[in-house]
């Protein structure tokens, strides 16, 4: 009996030890290959192949308080659309009618200096602002009333609020003079550290510094785009994190650049990812070797088919004729992706003016909702 119990304990101990030492198998993940050095022909997909329909919402401009020249970020609370442009946020209804504006930029109590990102906690009807100049999260009621400031112990480049009020925080950078956390970690509503979720290699210093990294796939599920030491895409769901896929490319970053903490050491030997958005059906991001080539990547997660939407080349206008209504994406809403065209973009090209004949130079941007089939 004692021997049997001892063998059982030994077996359990070995199993736990194996579990602790288990490493993620990159070869087992879905691979999204993005060539950045090759200049091969791409058959760009028509938008109708990927989406059931496109809805256009013209954001109303009733005067200086409602005017937004462009779109930096979009969030949704029911049928209310929150659009960030610079340091201010405007509220619109689902038809684009202006409701009110919010701007607490300043140096006084309860004011932020800048907005890096913002998020919403629907259950508490809170609007949360990430201000990296103050190293803090500023929390307001949706009517603009100031509630509290949460000062960060670490440098934070992006965040997302969880349904229980906790926050996911991220920073890819390894600082040589300060011992800041990097990777992805979780803090409680007061900003107290709870646990590390994703760790980056400490000998890989040179990584992407482009937002966004975090994205609400659903209100309760958050996606996270890793940086160039692993190129993985993660999903946080119900207090656990998993890996869905990884990006590979034809650029191999040399070790001397990996260990450099300088930005843009050698653009011809580097790459980065940005513009990350993800819904339950689709994954989207932009990959680039710093301007030499830029690829908009769209992945259908139902079968892991990868589409290369278009590249910036001199032939862009001809090649992109069948995706002319696919702009940069800035948000997700009920499974739909949301992009925009502003007046500056529209009046650059005749084909865009034909798409938006009622837009003037003083118009607010138009939001485009790409609805999943």
C-alpha positions as CSV (number, residue, x, y, z in Angstrom):
1,X,0.0,0.0,0.0
2,X,2.8,2.4,1.0
3,X,4.8,1.5,-2.1
4,X,1.7,2.0,-4.3
5,X,1.1,5.4,-2.8
6,X,4.8,6.3,-3.3
7,X,4.7,5.3,-6.9
8,X,1.5,7.4,-7.4
9,X,3.2,10.4,-5.8
10,X,6.2,9.9,-8.0
11,X,4.1,9.7,-11.1
12,X,2.2,12.9,-10.1
13,X,5.5,14.7,-9.4
14,X,6.9,13.7,-12.8
15,X,3.7,14.8,-14.6
16,X,3.7,18.2,-12.8
17,X,7.4,18.6,-13.6
18,X,6.8,17.9,-17.3
19,X,4.0,20.3,-17.3
20,X,6.1,23.1,-15.9
21,X,8.9,22.5,-18.4
22,X,6.6,22.1,-21.5
23,X,7.5,24.6,-24.2
24,X,5.2,25.9,-26.9
25,X,5.6,24.1,-30.2
26,X,5.8,26.7,-32.9
27,X,5.7,24.1,-35.6
28,X,2.3,23.0,-34.2
29,X,0.7,26.4,-34.7
30,X,-1.1,27.7,-37.8
31,X,1.5,29.6,-39.8
32,X,0.8,32.9,-41.6
33,X,3.6,33.5,-44.1
34,X,4.3,37.1,-45.1
35,X,7.0,37.6,-47.7
36,X,8.5,41.1,-47.4
37,X,11.6,40.8,-49.6
38,X,10.0,39.0,-52.5
39,X,8.2,41.1,-55.1
40,X,5.9,38.5,-56.6
41,X,2.5,38.9,-58.3
42,X,-0.5,38.8,-56.0
43,X,-4.0,38.1,-57.0
44,X,-5.8,40.6,-54.8
45,X,-9.2,39.3,-53.5
46,X,-12.4,41.2,-54.2
47,X,-14.0,42.5,-51.1
48,X,-17.2,40.6,-51.8
49,X,-15.3,37.4,-51.5
50,X,-14.6,38.1,-47.8
51,X,-17.6,40.1,-46.7
52,X,-21.4,39.9,-47.0
53,X,-21.9,43.7,-47.2
54,X,-20.4,47.1,-46.5
55,X,-22.3,49.7,-44.5
56,X,-21.3,53.4,-44.7
57,X,-21.9,55.7,-41.8
58,X,-21.2,59.4,-42.4
59,X,-20.3,61.0,-39.0
60,X,-22.1,64.3,-38.6
61,X,-20.3,67.6,-38.2
62,X,-22.5,70.2,-36.5
63,X,-19.7,72.6,-35.6
64,X,-16.3,72.9,-33.9
65,X,-17.2,70.6,-31.0
66,X,-18.1,67.7,-33.3
67,X,-15.5,68.1,-36.0
68,X,-12.9,65.4,-36.3
69,X,-10.4,65.6,-39.2
70,X,-9.5,61.9,-39.1
71,X,-9.9,58.7,-37.0
72,X,-7.3,57.3,-34.6
73,X,-9.5,54.7,-32.8
74,X,-13.1,53.5,-32.6
75,X,-14.9,51.8,-29.8
76,X,-18.6,50.8,-29.4
77,X,-21.0,50.8,-26.4
78,X,-24.2,49.2,-27.7
79,X,-25.2,51.3,-30.7
80,X,-23.1,54.3,-29.5
81,X,-19.9,54.9,-31.5
82,X,-16.9,56.5,-29.7
83,X,-14.4,58.0,-32.2
84,X,-11.0,59.2,-31.0
85,X,-9.2,61.9,-33.0
86,X,-6.1,63.2,-31.4
87,X,-6.7,64.0,-27.7
88,X,-10.5,64.1,-27.9
89,X,-13.3,61.6,-28.2
90,X,-16.7,62.2,-30.0
91,X,-19.9,60.2,-29.4
92,X,-22.2,59.4,-32.3
93,X,-25.2,57.1,-32.7
94,X,-25.3,54.2,-35.1
95,X,-26.6,56.5,-37.8
96,X,-23.7,58.9,-37.4
97,X,-25.6,61.6,-35.6
98,X,-23.4,63.6,-33.2
99,X,-24.2,63.1,-29.4
100,X,-21.5,64.9,-27.5
101,X,-17.7,65.3,-27.2
102,X,-15.2,64.5,-24.5
103,X,-11.8,66.2,-24.0
104,X,-10.0,66.5,-20.6
105,X,-6.6,67.3,-22.0
106,X,-4.7,69.6,-19.7
107,X,-2.4,69.8,-16.6
108,X,-5.0,70.2,-13.9
109,X,-6.4,67.6,-11.6
110,X,-8.3,64.8,-13.4
111,X,-6.8,65.8,-16.8
112,X,-4.6,63.7,-19.0
113,X,-1.8,65.0,-21.2
114,X,-2.3,62.7,-24.1
115,X,-4.2,59.7,-25.2
116,X,-2.3,56.6,-26.4
117,X,-5.3,54.3,-26.3
118,X,-8.7,54.2,-24.7
119,X,-11.1,51.4,-23.7
120,X,-14.6,51.0,-22.1
121,X,-15.8,48.9,-19.2
122,X,-19.5,48.6,-20.0
123,X,-20.6,47.1,-16.6
124,X,-19.3,50.2,-14.7
125,X,-20.0,52.6,-17.7
126,X,-16.4,53.7,-17.4
127,X,-14.1,55.3,-20.0
128,X,-10.4,54.6,-19.5
129,X,-7.6,56.7,-21.0
130,X,-4.0,55.5,-21.2
131,X,-1.7,58.5,-20.9
132,X,1.9,57.5,-21.4
133,X,3.3,60.9,-20.5
134,X,1.8,60.6,-17.1
135,X,2.4,56.8,-16.9
136,X,-1.2,56.4,-15.8
137,X,-4.7,55.3,-16.6
138,X,-7.4,58.0,-16.2
139,X,-10.9,56.7,-15.4
140,X,-14.0,58.7,-16.2
141,X,-17.8,58.1,-16.2
142,X,-19.1,58.1,-19.7
143,X,-20.6,61.5,-19.1
144,X,-17.0,62.8,-18.6
145,X,-17.0,63.0,-14.8
146,X,-13.5,62.2,-13.5
147,X,-13.4,59.2,-11.1
148,X,-9.7,58.2,-10.4
149,X,-6.2,57.9,-11.6
150,X,-4.3,54.6,-11.6
151,X,-0.5,55.2,-11.8
152,X,1.5,52.5,-13.5
153,X,4.7,51.0,-11.9
154,X,6.0,50.2,-15.4
155,X,6.1,51.8,-18.8
156,X,3.0,50.8,-20.8
157,X,2.4,51.1,-24.5
158,X,-1.1,49.5,-24.8
159,X,-3.8,48.2,-22.5
160,X,-7.2,46.6,-22.4
161,X,-9.8,46.4,-19.6
162,X,-11.2,43.0,-18.6
163,X,-14.9,42.4,-17.7
164,X,-13.9,42.1,-14.0
165,X,-12.2,45.5,-14.0
166,X,-8.6,44.1,-14.2
167,X,-6.3,45.5,-16.9
168,X,-4.0,43.8,-19.4
169,X,-0.9,45.9,-19.9
170,X,1.9,45.5,-22.5
171,X,5.3,47.0,-23.4
172,X,7.7,45.3,-25.9
173,X,10.8,47.4,-25.0
174,X,13.7,46.3,-22.8
175,X,15.1,49.4,-21.1
176,X,18.8,49.4,-20.2
177,X,18.5,51.9,-17.4
178,X,15.2,50.9,-15.7
179,X,13.8,47.5,-14.7
180,X,10.4,47.8,-16.3
181,X,8.3,44.8,-17.1
182,X,7.9,43.8,-20.7
183,X,5.6,41.4,-22.6
184,X,2.0,41.1,-21.4
185,X,0.9,41.2,-17.8
186,X,-2.3,41.6,-15.7
187,X,-3.0,44.1,-12.9
188,X,-6.0,44.5,-10.6
189,X,-8.4,47.6,-10.8
190,X,-6.0,49.5,-8.5
191,X,-3.0,48.8,-10.8
192,X,-1.4,46.1,-8.5
193,X,0.5,43.4,-10.4
194,X,-1.2,40.0,-10.5
195,X,0.7,37.8,-13.1
196,X,2.8,37.7,-16.1
197,X,1.1,36.3,-19.2
198,X,3.6,36.6,-22.0
199,X,7.4,36.9,-21.6
200,X,9.8,38.1,-24.2
201,X,13.4,36.9,-24.5
202,X,15.7,39.2,-22.6
203,X,18.4,38.8,-25.3
204,X,16.0,40.1,-28.0
205,X,16.0,43.8,-27.3
206,X,15.1,45.3,-30.7
207,X,11.4,44.9,-31.2
208,X,8.3,46.6,-32.7
209,X,7.1,49.7,-30.9
210,X,3.9,50.2,-32.9
211,X,0.4,50.2,-31.4
212,X,-2.0,48.5,-31.2
213,X,-1.1,45.2,-29.7
214,X,-4.4,44.4,-27.9
215,X,-7.8,44.1,-29.4
216,X,-11.3,43.0,-28.2
217,X,-12.3,40.0,-30.3
218,X,-15.5,40.0,-28.3
219,X,-16.3,42.1,-25.2
220,X,-14.9,39.2,-23.0
221,X,-12.2,37.8,-25.3
222,X,-9.0,39.8,-26.0
223,X,-6.5,39.2,-28.7
224,X,-2.8,40.1,-28.3
225,X,-0.2,40.5,-31.1
226,X,3.3,39.6,-30.0
227,X,6.4,41.2,-31.4
228,X,9.5,40.0,-33.3
229,X,11.0,37.6,-30.8
230,X,8.1,35.2,-31.3
231,X,5.6,36.7,-33.8
232,X,2.7,34.9,-32.1
233,X,-0.9,35.9,-31.8
234,X,-2.5,35.2,-28.5
235,X,-6.1,35.0,-27.1
236,X,-7.0,35.8,-23.5
237,X,-10.3,34.2,-22.5
238,X,-11.6,33.7,-19.0
239,X,-8.4,34.2,-17.1
240,X,-6.2,32.0,-19.4
241,X,-4.1,32.7,-22.5
242,X,-3.6,30.5,-25.5
243,X,-1.7,30.9,-28.8
244,X,-3.7,30.8,-32.1
245,X,-1.1,31.2,-34.8
246,X,2.3,32.8,-35.7
247,X,3.6,34.9,-38.5
248,X,6.7,33.9,-40.4
249,X,8.5,36.0,-43.0
250,X,11.5,35.9,-45.4
251,X,13.5,38.3,-43.2
252,X,15.8,36.9,-40.5
253,X,16.9,39.6,-38.1
254,X,20.7,39.3,-37.4
255,X,21.8,38.8,-33.8
256,X,23.6,42.1,-33.5
257,X,20.3,43.9,-34.4
258,X,18.3,41.8,-32.0
259,X,20.5,42.8,-29.2
260,X,20.5,46.5,-30.1
261,X,18.2,48.8,-28.1
262,X,18.3,51.4,-30.9
263,X,15.3,51.9,-33.2
264,X,15.8,51.4,-37.0
265,X,19.3,50.0,-36.8
266,X,19.2,48.7,-40.3
267,X,15.8,49.0,-42.1
268,X,16.8,46.6,-44.8
269,X,17.3,43.8,-42.3
270,X,14.3,44.5,-40.0
271,X,10.6,44.2,-40.1
272,X,7.6,45.0,-37.8
273,X,3.9,44.5,-37.5
274,X,1.2,47.1,-36.8
275,X,-2.5,47.9,-37.3
276,X,-3.6,44.7,-35.6
277,X,-7.3,43.9,-35.5
278,X,-9.1,40.6,-34.9
279,X,-12.7,39.3,-34.9
280,X,-14.0,35.8,-34.2
281,X,-13.7,35.0,-37.9
282,X,-10.8,37.2,-39.2
283,X,-7.3,38.3,-38.3
284,X,-5.8,41.5,-39.8
285,X,-2.4,43.2,-39.5
286,X,0.1,45.1,-41.5
287,X,3.7,43.9,-41.9
288,X,6.5,46.0,-43.3
289,X,10.3,46.3,-43.5
290,X,9.9,50.0,-42.6
291,X,8.5,51.3,-45.8
292,X,10.5,49.3,-48.4
293,X,7.5,47.0,-48.7
294,X,4.2,47.1,-46.9
295,X,1.7,44.2,-46.8
296,X,-1.9,44.2,-45.5
297,X,-2.5,40.7,-44.3
298,X,-6.0,39.3,-43.9
299,X,-6.5,35.8,-42.5
300,X,-9.7,33.8,-42.5
301,X,-9.5,31.8,-39.3
302,X,-12.2,29.3,-40.4
303,X,-9.7,27.7,-42.8
304,X,-6.5,29.8,-42.2
305,X,-6.5,31.1,-45.8
306,X,-4.2,34.2,-46.0
307,X,-5.0,37.1,-48.3
308,X,-2.5,39.8,-49.3
309,X,-4.8,42.8,-49.7
310,X,-2.4,45.2,-51.5
311,X,1.1,46.6,-51.3
312,X,2.3,50.2,-51.6
313,X,4.0,50.4,-55.0
314,X,3.8,52.6,-58.0
315,X,1.2,50.2,-59.5
316,X,-1.0,50.5,-56.5
317,X,-3.9,52.4,-58.3
318,X,-4.1,49.7,-60.9
319,X,-3.6,46.7,-58.7
320,X,-6.0,47.8,-56.0
321,X,-9.0,48.5,-58.3
322,X,-10.9,45.5,-56.9
323,X,-10.2,46.4,-53.3
324,X,-10.8,50.2,-53.6
325,X,-13.2,50.2,-50.7
326,X,-10.8,48.5,-48.3
327,X,-9.1,51.2,-46.1
328,X,-7.1,50.9,-42.9
329,X,-9.0,49.3,-40.2
330,X,-9.5,51.0,-36.8
331,X,-12.0,48.9,-34.9
332,X,-14.3,45.9,-34.6
333,X,-18.1,45.8,-34.0
334,X,-20.2,42.6,-33.5
335,X,-17.9,40.6,-35.8
336,X,-17.6,43.4,-38.4
337,X,-14.4,45.3,-39.2
338,X,-14.5,49.1,-39.2
339,X,-12.4,51.3,-41.5
340,X,-12.7,54.9,-42.5
341,X,-12.2,57.5,-45.2
342,X,-11.6,61.1,-44.3
343,X,-11.9,64.1,-46.5
344,X,-8.1,64.3,-47.0
345,X,-8.1,60.8,-48.3
346,X,-11.2,61.3,-50.5
347,X,-10.0,64.4,-52.2
348,X,-6.6,62.9,-53.2
349,X,-8.1,60.7,-55.9
350,X,-11.0,61.0,-58.3
351,X,-12.2,57.4,-57.7
352,X,-12.6,58.1,-54.0
353,X,-14.6,61.3,-54.8
354,X,-16.9,59.1,-56.8
355,X,-17.4,56.8,-53.9
356,X,-18.3,59.7,-51.6
357,X,-19.9,62.4,-53.7
358,X,-21.5,64.2,-50.8
359,X,-18.3,64.6,-48.8
360,X,-16.7,68.1,-48.6
361,X,-13.4,69.3,-47.4
362,X,-15.1,70.1,-44.0
363,X,-16.8,66.8,-43.7
364,X,-16.2,64.4,-40.8
365,X,-14.8,61.0,-41.9
366,X,-17.1,58.2,-43.1
367,X,-16.9,54.9,-41.3
368,X,-17.1,51.7,-43.3
369,X,-18.5,48.5,-41.7
370,X,-17.3,45.3,-43.3
371,X,-19.9,42.7,-42.3
372,X,-18.9,39.1,-42.1
373,X,-20.8,36.5,-44.2
